[in-house]
Amino acid sequence: MAVGAFIAEAWEDARPGALGFSGATDAVIAQISRPEAMRQRIDPPAQRIFIATTGGAIVGFAATRHEGGAAVELAGIVVDAAYAGRGIGGAILDLAVRTARADHRTYMLVRTETSNTRALGFYERKQFSRTRQLVEDVEGEDVEVWELVREL
């Protein structure tokens, strides 16, 4: 699956300081980028994936998950480093927000590492507000994250 290959390539290009890949290892990335794992993550209707392409190549994506109620969770946004700063992440987020509204969701939440100032700034510029700080287990490693929420 092309998205899985994109994740693996983005990890290879960006590590070890890859934004949004906190706690990830080569083994974790290999596992989550397998076609079977990708199919499980994007199985509608509870989950959706949004893909940005240029010239037929994937340059970014985002995924959302709805687990009932009024909220939708943004699993994150990944943009190829060569295309960063061109508005691709914002465009993908805008599409995810429009889709969530059409699905009658009233708010979106996202979690990102407390040390990821770039992502925190992006989400705050996009009308998300920090609500609480958590510690998540990522493959056996404790990772401090902020949960941010945006009303739709």
C-alpha positions in Angstrom: 0.0 0.0 0.0 1.4 3.4 -1.0 0.7 5.1 2.3 2.7 2.4 4.2 5.6 3.0 1.8 5.3 6.7 2.4 5.5 6.3 6.2 8.6 4.1 5.9 10.3 6.6 3.5 9.3 9.6 5.7 10.8 7.8 8.8 14.0 7.0 6.9 14.4 10.6 5.7 13.6 12.2 9.1 14.9 10.1 11.9 16.2 10.2 14.6 14.5 13.6 15.2 11.3 12.8 13.3 8.5 15.0 14.4 5.5 12.9 15.4 7.4 9.6 15.5 8.2 9.8 19.2 9.0 6.4 20.7 9.2 4.8 17.2 12.0 2.5 16.2 12.9 0.9 12.9 10.9 -2.2 14.1 7.8 -0.2 15.0 7.8 1.7 11.7 8.3 -1.6 9.8 5.3 -3.0 11.6 2.9 -0.1 11.2 3.8 0.5 7.6 2.9 -3.1 6.5 0.0 -3.2 4.0 -2.1 -5.3 6.5 -1.5 -2.9 9.3 -2.4 0.1 7.1 -5.7 -1.6 6.1 -6.6 -2.1 9.7 -5.9 1.6 10.4 -8.0 3.0 7.6 -11.0 0.6 7.7 -14.1 2.8 7.2 -16.4 4.1 8.6 -14.7 4.6 12.0 -11.4 5.7 10.4 -10.6 7.9 7.4 -7.4 8.7 5.7 -6.6 11.9 3.7 -3.8 11.9 1.1 -2.0 14.7 -0.6 -0.3 13.9 -3.9 1.9 15.8 -6.3 2.6 14.3 -9.8 1.1 11.0 -8.6 3.4 10.7 -5.6 2.1 10.8 -2.0 3.6 13.9 -0.3 1.4 13.9 2.8 -1.4 12.3 4.7 -3.5 12.4 7.8 -5.8 9.9 9.5 -8.8 10.4 11.7 -10.6 7.9 14.0 -14.1 8.1 15.4 -14.9 6.0 18.3 -18.4 7.2 19.1 -19.9 10.4 20.4 -19.2 13.9 19.1 -15.4 13.7 18.9 -13.1 12.6 16.1 -9.4 12.0 16.8 -6.8 13.2 14.4 -4.1 10.6 14.5 -1.6 13.1 13.1 -0.4 14.7 9.9 2.8 13.7 8.1 4.2 15.7 5.2 7.3 14.8 3.2 10.1 17.0 4.4 10.8 18.2 0.9 7.3 19.7 0.8 7.2 21.2 4.3 6.1 24.8 4.5 4.0 24.7 1.4 0.6 24.5 3.1 0.1 20.8 2.5 -0.5 20.0 6.2 -3.0 22.8 6.5 -4.9 21.7 3.4 -5.1 18.1 4.7 -6.3 19.3 8.1 -8.9 21.5 6.5 -10.2 18.5 4.5 -10.3 16.4 7.7 -12.2 19.2 9.5 -14.7 19.6 6.7 -15.3 15.8 6.6 -15.7 15.6 10.4 -18.3 18.4 10.3 -20.1 16.6 7.5 -20.1 13.5 9.7 -21.8 15.6 12.5 -18.8 15.6 14.8 -18.5 18.7 17.0 -14.9 18.6 18.1 -11.5 17.2 17.0 -8.7 16.1 19.3 -5.1 15.4 18.6 -2.1 14.3 20.8 1.5 15.3 20.2 4.7 15.1 22.1 5.3 17.9 24.6 8.7 18.4 23.1 7.3 18.8 19.6 7.1 22.6 19.5 6.7 22.7 15.7 3.6 20.5 15.8 2.2 22.3 18.9 2.6 25.6 17.1 0.9 24.3 14.0 -2.1 22.9 15.8 -2.5 26.1 17.9 -2.4 28.2 14.7 -5.1 26.0 13.4 -7.4 26.8 16.4 -6.6 23.8 18.7 -6.1 24.5 22.4 -4.1 22.5 24.9 -6.4 20.7 27.3 -4.3 18.3 29.3 -0.9 16.7 29.5 -0.7 12.9 29.5 1.9 10.1 29.5 1.3 7.5 26.8 3.0 4.1 26.4 4.6 3.8 23.0 5.9 0.3 22.5 7.0 0.2 26.2 8.4 3.7 26.4 6.6 6.5 28.3 6.1 9.5 26.1 4.8 12.8 27.5 2.1 14.3 25.2 -0.3 17.3 25.1 -3.9 16.6 24.1 -5.3 19.5 22.0 -8.9 20.1 21.1 -10.6 22.1 18.4 -14.3 22.8 18.2 -15.8 22.2 14.8 
